[in-house]
Amino acid sequence: MDIIIFNMMLYNLCLIVVMYASVIHCEDCIFNLKRNGIDLQFDLTRFEGLQKVNFNKSDDMYLNIKLCKSNEHTSTCNGIKSKICLVKYKEYPPEADVGSKIKEVKLNDNNQLVLSLEGNTVCDKNQKYSTDITFTCNKNMNGNEIDFKLNVNNCKYIIQWTSAVGCPVDDLDIRNICEVTIPQTNFKFNLNPLRRLTMNYLVKNQSRKFELNICGRLTNNNKCGGNITTICDITDIRNPKVYAVGSRANDKLLYVTDSKILKLIQYEKAARKRKDRGRQIELIFKCDENIAPEHTKPKYLNEENYQDKTISYSISNFEVATSVVCIPRMISCEVITKNTVSRMNLRPLHKRVDNWKISIENNSEHFYLNICGYLNEYDGQIPTSCTANGKTSACYVNSSGKGISIGSTQIGPYYDGNSIILNYTEGDNCTNSLKWSTVINLTCSGQTKLIHKSTNYTLCTHAFDWKTPKACEILFERKDQCMVTYPFFSQTVYNISNLKDQTFEKHIEDNASFRFSICGPLQKPCNGILDSAACWSVGGIEINIGIFTEEIVFDNGSIYMSMHGEKCVNNGQGPNSYTTIRFVCDFSDSNWIEYNKDFEECTFEFTLYTKYACKPPLKVNCIIDDQLGNIFDLSKLTKLNSNYEININHKKTIILNVCHSVINNDINGVDCQFNSGVCLVDHNALLYPNRYNNLGDVKKSPQKKGNKIMLEMINGFYDNHEVSSVIEFICSNKSNGPILISEENHKYVFQWFTPLVCPKHIKKEEIISNYSTLKPTYIIKDRLNCTTNISTKNNIDVNYNSEQIEQPMILIENHNNALQQFYGKDVISNNFTGIPVMKKEESGTSFFAVIVLMVLVLILLTWIYRWKLLKELRRISYTARRRRRRENYNHSLM
C-alpha cells in the first residue's frame, strides 16, 4: 500500500499546477511540464548521437553535445562524462566540462523548453561553466535536422536549438498508453521509441496500403488528417479512410502471460460503448533483436469478421517485429510459472568469460552454449567463426574445427509444468530454407549433467537435456525503490533505503581501495562518471564498477543488489564489470564490510552487515534467578549476526540460537520460519519450501530444574508431526557449543556445557573439567541415523580452571556493547558472570549491605525528623511565652 501511495504521489508531482510552469524529469530526456493548466511533454530521446557546434570555421573551438544517455559515450571531458564539452585546441587543458548536471528545466514566455546545465570545470574564481539551451520548434525540419545559434556571456554558453524534436508532444493521450509492466516483475515494455515524429510508417501488401504510426497520431501531411488518427487506409488514394484512432480511454496495451504476446488494441472510432467503436485493430509485437527501432517495418496480416447475436465487427491484425519488445535476456531468465507462485532463476548458469562445452564423437565434435546471453569470445577454445557476429548463443564445431551457428535469437525460457524450455533460433542456414535452432530442456535435479540428446536433420534442430539444481523452484522477488518484500508476504519489508546518502569505503592490500553507495550515485564521481555507485581504485587509477540502481532482490534467503560498470582492462577485452552488494542481517548493526573480487571475470562482491536486512526478531528474557543468591545470564550466548550449527551429516544441519529466534538472511542465506529458535536444514531438499524445518518456536524463558538450566522451544513442525526442542545447560569449565543427544517422541534434546550456569560456590568434583573425555552421542533414528559432533563455528573462548570456580567467579571479559543496546538500557554488569544482566537487587553479602544501608538511612531520617520536631516545639513554646508576657504587661497598665 505504501508503494502504491508513493507512486501516486510521484505521478501527481508530474502534474503539479503552478501559475507559470512546473516540471519533473520523469526519465532520461523526457520532460513533463504544465503551464496554465496545459500538459506539455518534450521528448529529446532522438538526440542520442553526438552533436557538434562550431564557434568558427577554423574548427579549433567547438562544443560536443550529447544530452541523452551521456554515460554510454566512451569519451570523457576533462575526466568527466559530460553532456556538453567545450573543446579548445589552443589552450590547456583542451577540454572543459560546461554542462554535466541539469540544474533547471523550465518554459520561457514562448512555451519553449529551456534546459540550464552546470559543469564541473571552474571558469573564473569559484564560478563554474554553465550552459542554457533553448529549444525552438520547427515541424518542417526532417528527422534529426538541427540548426544552432551560439552566444557566449562570460562563463555561460547560450544555445538556441531549432528542430522538429524541439516541438512539444501534442498527443499525450495516445502516447501514455504505450507502457505496460510484466506481472510479478519490474520489467516495463515501452513502445514510445517506435513513435515516428516526421514520417509515418508505410504498410502495404498486394491488396492493401496504410499510413500508420505507433504510440502517437499520424504526423502532419497525412492523407486522413485529424488529431487522433493513428492508421489511415490509403488503398484508394483518392478516398482515404480513417482506419484507427488513438484514445486513452479505449486503447489497451496487453501482455498475455500464457502466450508471451504483447499487443496494442485500438478501434476505428473513439466511443464510450464497444458497439459504437467499430473495427478493432490489433498490433501484435514480435521480438527480433536484430531490428532496431529506426528499421522497424510493420506488416499487415489480415482482417477477420466476427459476429454474434448483438455485435457485428471485424478485427484487423498487424505484426510489428522489433528489438524494442525484446526482454533483456538476464531478466527473461527469471522464470515465473503460470500460477505465479513458483519461480526459477537461471542466471547462475550464465557464463561471463568462458562457455558451456559439450563434446561428442570421441571429442572430435563439440557444442558451445551459453545461458541468458551470447557466446563469449574471450573463451580461448571457441573458434572465431562461432562468435563472428557477436550474437550467437549456441554453436556446433565439426571435426575440422569449423563453427556453425545453431541459434542466436532467444525464445523463453518458459515452464511447461515439468521442466524449463529454452529455445535458440535463427542460426546458420540448414536445408529446405530452414535455419538451425536449439532446444534446451532444463530439469530440476540434485545432480548436474548436460548432454546432447539428439539432432533432427529434417527440422534442423539440436536438442539438449540439462539436469541441474538451478532449475528448481526458489523464493525470489525483485523490487525497486530500494526495498524488497519477502516473497508472498508483502507485510515483511526490507527497507534498504535507510542506507542511502552514505559512502562505504575501505583501503585494502596492494595500494587498492573501494567505495560504494546504496541506491544512489557516489558523492564524488568515479572516473568522471556521475551515476557511478561503486568504484575500485588501484594505484590511483579508478574503475567504475557499477552504475547506481534502486532494485533490490530477495533470492532464497539472500538480499542483494547488482550493478554493471566499466571493463576491468583498458584494451577493451573481457566483460564489463559486474558488482553485487549483499546485505546480511546483523542486529548489532556493525556495518562491517567483506569483499571478494575476480579480475578475470571482472566481478566484485561486497557483503554489508546491517540491521536493515533482518526480519523482526522474537526474543525472551535470558536471566535466571534461583533465589539462592545465584543469577545466571545466558545472553552471552545470544548471537546477533550468525547461528550455532550442528552438523548431523553431509545432508542435514541443525541451526539454533539462545533466547532469540535464529538469524535469517545471514551469511549462509538461512531462511527459517520467523519464530523458529531451532531449525533443521535439509540440504538435499530440491524444493526450497521443504529445506527449512522448524523444530521449535522461541516462547519460554530458560528455567532452573535441579542442577540444570533448561531452555524449551515448542510448536515446531517436522515430518508431519508437532515437535519441540530442549537445551540443557550444564556447568563446565569450558564451553564448546550445543550437542544433540537424543530425539524421542518428536522432542529434540541438546546438551550445552558452559561455565555460565555454574553457581558461585561449587566443588571441583561437580565440574566437568576435561571436555575431551566426553564421547560422541549416537542417535539411532531413521531420518537422522548419525553421530553428532560440535561444529567449530560454535566455539566460545570462555575458559576457567577449577581454582577459579571454588571462589565467586568474576569474568573480566569485555562486554558486547550491542547486547546492552539490543536488550535495552536497563542492562548492567553482574559481578558473578561479568556479562550484562537486567537490573536486580544484589544477593548474598551485597544484600546484607543494602539492609544495613537502609537501616542507617532510616536512623538518619529519624534524627532529622526529631531535630525538626524539637525545633518546632521550641518555636511554639517561645511564641507562647511572649504572648503571655504581652498579656500580663497590658493587664498591669490597666
Beta strands, then each sheet from edge to edge (+ up, - down):
strand 1: 22-27
strand 2: 30-35
strand 3: 38-43
strand 4: 51-54
strand 5: 61-65
strand 6: 84-88
strand 7: 95-99
strand 8: 101-107
strand 9: 113-124
strand 10: 127-137
strand 11: 147-153
strand 12: 156-163
strand 13: 179-181
strand 14: 188-190
strand 15: 201-204
strand 16: 209-212
strand 17: 229-233
strand 18: 241-245
strand 19: 252-256
strand 20: 261-267
strand 21: 280-287
strand 22: 299-307
strand 23: 312-322
strand 24: 334-336
strand 25: 343-345
strand 26: 356-360
strand 27: 365-369
strand 28: 394-397
strand 29: 403-405
strand 30: 409-415
strand 31: 420-425
strand 32: 437-444
strand 33: 449-456
strand 34: 461-468
strand 35: 476-479
strand 36: 483-486
strand 37: 489-495
strand 38: 503-508
strand 39: 512-517
strand 40: 532-538
strand 41: 541-547
strand 42: 552-555
strand 43: 558-567
strand 44: 576-585
strand 45: 593-598
strand 46: 603-610
strand 47: 623-625
strand 48: 631-633
strand 49: 644-647
strand 50: 652-656
strand 51: 676-682
strand 52: 692-697
strand 53: 703-705
strand 54: 708-718
strand 55: 721-731
strand 56: 738-744
strand 57: 747-754
strand 58: 777-779
strand 59: 786-788
strand 60: 827-829
strand 61: 836-838
sheet 1: 1+ 2- 3+
sheet 2: 4+ 5- 6+ 7-
sheet 3: 8+ 9- 10+ 12+ 11-
sheet 4: 13+ 14-
sheet 5: 15+ 16- 17+ 18-
sheet 6: 19+ 20- 21+ 23+ 22-
sheet 7: 24+ 25-
sheet 8: 26+ 27- 28+ 29-
sheet 9: 30+ 31- 32+ 34+ 33-
sheet 10: 35+ 42- 43+ 44- 46- 45+
sheet 11: 36+ 37-
sheet 12: 38+ 39- 40+ 41-
sheet 13: 47+ 48-
sheet 14: 49+ 50- 51+ 52-
sheet 15: 53+ 54- 55+ 57+ 56-
sheet 16: 58+ 59-
sheet 17: 60+ 61-
end
